[in-house]
Structures are given as structure tokens and as C-alpha cells.
């Protein structure tokens, strides 16, 4: 296993081709600062450019929270810029912003608030523990909530539920069972099993042919912003690029017992 040293995250690459990114500011409920954002962006770059990485687990240290959004004590570190030069800093937290097409499994526990959705919205598979709660504090602070809920809509969360999440503030909590019903997560597990289950999913995917997996991820995500015909044409092009040449059989992943949800 190899590791790269950061201050606010823990980054490791295992022998099973799974990279693990652990948000590591538990005393601050894993809220993100300028420094943490830069480290996460650097980690995504390593994931993208390291062929030995086939899948990623994104998780968080501590017992209370996965992430509670921006660290308000640090303020707007981009506020000194001309308004026309300002960009949404939260986009740097998501893998797709960095063109990472390697599957990301997010393991959410405890509080997942506001800007934490930047992580969740661009993960490929999201699971959570039974103690997870999703909420948006923007409304309590009189702040527009736009970018995170738009990302939720792109994940397919129903409009009414997104609006309820964005408008009702800290007092409105989406519990783990509700998150499962809405499609915000695909699986709920006991807290003690969360990290192991996330790694199991990532390792299973990582054992498969990476060119096929990455082509699948890219085709599906890019289709979201395309008309249907264009998406189909784009997907067909990726089958030509990512599939083995005719007559060459791809390696098969190990057979495993099927799981049923």
C-alpha cells in the first residue's frame, strides 16, 4: 500500500487498486477550508493520472459527521476576487470536475450538510450508515442554496424533495431510510460495517477490466448533459474506444455470489 501525506485528508492506494480518500478534520466536523479543498483537488488529480488506481472510496474520519460543508470560520477565501473572476470553489471537491472516470464509492455517516453534497453529487455509488442525516443549513443563514441542490437534481432526486431539503434548513433532516427511498443513496448499512462495505464494493469493481469500467462511467455521466441521440452516439464511440479489438477476449472478473437489495 502506498500513501501520500496531506494535512486535512488521508490518501492511500491499496494493493487491490483501490484508493481511499478520508476527510480528516473530525474536530471541525470535516468542514472544508481552502487548504482542504486544494488537497482534495490534488488527490483527484493523482487518482486520474495513476493507472494503478481502478476505483476510489471516499469517506470521513470521526463519529459525528461525514462533512458539514464549508468551514464558516475560514470565510470566503475567494471573496477578494473581482465578482466576474469568481468561480464556485466547491466544484473542485467533486471527481467529475477533474475528469476522474474511475468509480467513486462514497461512504456517508452522521451529518452530511450543505456543501457536503459536492462530494455526494459526483460520486458514482453512495451508501450510508443508519445514523446518516442529510440537511442544508443555507436557509438558516439567509444564504442562497443553488449549486448543491442543482447537483441533487442531476442525480435524480425528485424536485419536491430537493426543494424541501434546500428551503427548510437545519430543522429538516433526510434520514437514511428516506435517502434510500429518494435514490440519494443506494444502500444503508450499520455504522460499524460502513467502511468495510464501501471498500468491498470498490474492490469488486476494481477487479474488473479498468478500460471498460472507465468508459462506462464516462459515457453515463456525459449522457446527463446530452440529448438522447447525441448520448447514444457518444456511448457507441466509447464502446469502440474502450472495448478490446475483435477476436481479443477481455479478462473476466472473478465470479462471486450475487447480492440482492
Helices and strands as residue ranges (DSSP letters): E 2-4, E 9-13, E 18-23, G 26-28, H 34-49, E 55-60, E 65-67, G 72-74, G 83-85, G 89-93, G 96-98, E 103-108, E 111-113, G 114-116, H 117-121, E 125-129, E 133-135, G 139-141, H 147-154, H 159-167, G 169-171, E 174-175, H 176-182, E 187-189, G 191-193, H 194-206, H 210-223, H 228-242
